[in-house]
Amino acid sequence: MGLLTFSINVTLDGCVDHQEGIADDEIHAFFTRLMDEAGAMLWGRVTYEMMESYWPAVARGDEEAPPAMREWAVKLEAKPKYVVSSTRKDFPWTNSHHIAGDLRTGVQKLKDATPAGVLLGSGKLATELDRLDLIDEYEFLIHPRIAGHGPTLYQSGLPSTRRLELVSTKPLRNGAVAMHYRRAR
């Protein structure tokens, strides 16, 4: 069984708005490494649609992008992508698959079938999966910014505090810090 790792950009005040983080080559290289290590990506519909609206064009060369972004886009194109949605059924982006029905069962089956692990990149979906005790690890990239607005990490709350064990930290040249935690069981 593979691990489910929640990874997201977050500001010092907890904002997870994708437009608030630093988007340089070092950040893209960090997320490319995480994606390379995982067997699949997992998103909610909103995140999927945001990604689908931009990254396939970068992978095709239809959008100008620096080499690190293009590398991310090409690898993302090839990576299996799983989407949880109760409102959308058709996911035409290459290697995209729908997870329907019971959330716990669907995601547990994905974990069981993906020994290299699954990389989760949706904040709202992470809250639901954390409520179901399905998240094993967390890879937060903390950006040296205070956004002063939301959405924020775990904005809708959890039923109890999650205790985490630090696995590693890595400061990046741009001032961001990669924080890797494992769920304390």
PLY file of the C-alpha trace (Angstrom):
ply
format ascii 1.0
element vertex 185
property float x
property float y
property float z
element edge 184
property int vertex1
property int vertex2
end_header
0.00 0.00 0.00
1.27 3.45 -0.88
1.18 6.49 1.35
-1.15 9.41 0.77
0.89 12.62 1.04
-0.80 16.01 1.20
1.38 18.68 -0.38
0.54 22.33 -0.79
1.99 25.84 -0.87
1.06 27.84 2.21
1.94 31.34 3.42
3.01 32.08 6.98
-0.55 33.05 7.86
-2.00 29.83 6.42
-3.22 31.10 3.04
-3.33 28.42 0.34
-4.37 30.68 -2.55
-2.21 29.42 -5.44
-1.51 33.00 -6.54
0.15 33.97 -3.25
3.18 31.66 -3.38
6.52 32.11 -5.10
6.51 30.50 -8.54
10.18 30.20 -9.49
12.37 27.41 -10.86
13.31 26.20 -7.37
9.65 25.81 -6.37
8.83 23.97 -9.60
11.84 21.70 -9.15
10.67 20.90 -5.60
7.19 19.90 -6.76
8.58 18.03 -9.78
10.67 15.90 -7.40
7.62 15.18 -5.24
5.61 14.24 -8.31
8.43 12.04 -9.63
8.48 10.12 -6.34
4.70 9.55 -6.32
2.80 7.04 -8.39
-0.25 9.25 -8.93
-1.77 12.67 -8.30
-5.09 13.21 -6.49
-7.21 16.35 -6.70
-10.70 17.62 -6.15
-12.64 18.89 -9.14
-11.84 22.58 -8.61
-8.08 21.97 -8.44
-8.27 19.60 -11.42
-10.06 22.23 -13.51
-7.53 24.90 -12.54
-4.64 22.58 -13.51
-6.39 21.36 -16.67
-6.92 24.94 -17.87
-3.18 25.69 -18.02
-0.68 22.82 -17.74
-1.60 20.79 -20.85
-0.93 23.90 -22.98
2.47 24.35 -21.30
3.31 20.67 -21.94
2.39 21.07 -25.65
4.49 24.24 -25.94
1.43 26.43 -26.62
2.26 28.61 -23.58
5.60 30.30 -22.93
7.25 28.85 -19.84
10.72 28.54 -18.33
12.39 25.11 -18.53
11.49 24.10 -14.94
7.81 24.81 -15.56
7.86 22.96 -18.87
9.52 19.94 -17.20
6.78 19.92 -14.54
4.06 20.18 -17.21
5.45 17.36 -19.38
5.81 15.04 -16.38
2.35 15.99 -15.12
0.90 15.16 -18.53
2.21 11.60 -18.23
1.37 11.09 -14.54
-1.87 9.30 -13.58
-4.28 11.91 -12.24
-7.29 10.99 -10.08
-10.17 13.36 -9.46
-12.83 13.26 -6.77
-16.05 14.86 -7.97
-19.75 14.38 -7.44
-20.68 16.91 -10.12
-18.41 16.13 -13.05
-17.99 12.72 -14.69
-15.84 13.40 -17.78
-12.12 14.10 -17.34
-10.51 14.22 -20.81
-7.02 15.38 -19.80
-4.46 12.65 -20.53
-4.27 9.91 -17.86
-7.14 11.37 -15.81
-9.46 9.10 -13.86
-12.62 9.74 -11.85
-13.08 8.56 -8.26
-16.80 8.27 -7.65
-18.91 6.77 -4.91
-17.78 6.39 -1.32
-14.77 8.65 -0.72
-13.08 6.43 1.87
-13.40 3.31 -0.29
-12.29 5.02 -3.50
-9.21 6.67 -2.02
-8.23 3.57 -0.02
-8.40 1.51 -3.23
-6.18 4.09 -4.95
-3.64 3.92 -2.09
-3.70 0.11 -2.18
-3.13 0.07 -5.95
-0.33 2.68 -5.91
2.75 1.35 -4.04
4.79 4.47 -4.93
2.20 6.59 -3.15
-0.32 9.26 -4.04
0.35 13.00 -3.96
-2.71 15.00 -2.88
-2.81 18.66 -3.88
-6.27 19.99 -2.97
-6.98 21.80 0.27
-10.71 21.12 0.62
-10.27 17.48 -0.36
-7.41 17.18 2.15
-9.75 18.28 4.93
-12.25 15.57 4.00
-9.55 12.90 3.68
-7.97 13.94 6.98
-11.37 13.57 8.65
-11.36 9.99 7.33
-7.80 9.39 8.68
-6.50 8.66 5.18
-3.58 11.14 5.02
-0.25 9.62 6.04
2.24 12.43 5.38
2.34 16.17 4.77
4.76 18.13 2.57
4.09 21.80 3.20
6.06 24.42 1.33
5.93 27.46 3.61
6.36 30.73 1.70
7.83 33.84 3.36
4.69 35.85 2.83
1.69 37.03 4.83
-1.30 37.10 2.52
-3.85 38.53 4.92
-6.71 36.60 3.31
-7.94 33.10 2.60
-8.58 30.47 1.70
-6.62 29.02 4.56
-5.33 25.56 5.37
-8.07 23.43 6.97
-10.43 26.40 6.91
-13.52 24.26 7.59
-11.87 22.56 10.56
-11.09 19.08 11.78
-12.78 17.12 14.58
-9.55 16.97 16.59
-5.94 18.11 16.58
-3.56 16.18 14.34
-0.23 15.34 15.95
2.62 15.22 13.44
6.20 13.99 13.61
8.85 16.01 11.81
10.61 14.01 9.08
12.71 16.80 7.56
13.04 20.49 6.83
14.77 22.11 3.92
15.21 25.85 3.42
15.15 27.01 -0.19
17.22 29.87 -1.58
14.09 31.97 -2.15
13.22 31.92 1.57
10.55 29.21 1.43
10.94 26.22 3.73
9.91 22.67 2.84
8.43 20.93 5.89
7.90 17.15 5.72
5.77 15.61 8.47
4.41 12.13 9.15
1.11 11.59 10.94
1.72 10.47 14.53
-0.46 7.42 15.14
0 1
1 2
2 3
3 4
4 5
5 6
6 7
7 8
8 9
9 10
10 11
11 12
12 13
13 14
14 15
15 16
16 17
17 18
18 19
19 20
20 21
21 22
22 23
23 24
24 25
25 26
26 27
27 28
28 29
29 30
30 31
31 32
32 33
33 34
34 35
35 36
36 37
37 38
38 39
39 40
40 41
41 42
42 43
43 44
44 45
45 46
46 47
47 48
48 49
49 50
50 51
51 52
52 53
53 54
54 55
55 56
56 57
57 58
58 59
59 60
60 61
61 62
62 63
63 64
64 65
65 66
66 67
67 68
68 69
69 70
70 71
71 72
72 73
73 74
74 75
75 76
76 77
77 78
78 79
79 80
80 81
81 82
82 83
83 84
84 85
85 86
86 87
87 88
88 89
89 90
90 91
91 92
92 93
93 94
94 95
95 96
96 97
97 98
98 99
99 100
100 101
101 102
102 103
103 104
104 105
105 106
106 107
107 108
108 109
109 110
110 111
111 112
112 113
113 114
114 115
115 116
116 117
117 118
118 119
119 120
120 121
121 122
122 123
123 124
124 125
125 126
126 127
127 128
128 129
129 130
130 131
131 132
132 133
133 134
134 135
135 136
136 137
137 138
138 139
139 140
140 141
141 142
142 143
143 144
144 145
145 146
146 147
147 148
148 149
149 150
150 151
151 152
152 153
153 154
154 155
155 156
156 157
157 158
158 159
159 160
160 161
161 162
162 163
163 164
164 165
165 166
166 167
167 168
168 169
169 170
170 171
171 172
172 173
173 174
174 175
175 176
176 177
177 178
178 179
179 180
180 181
181 182
182 183
183 184
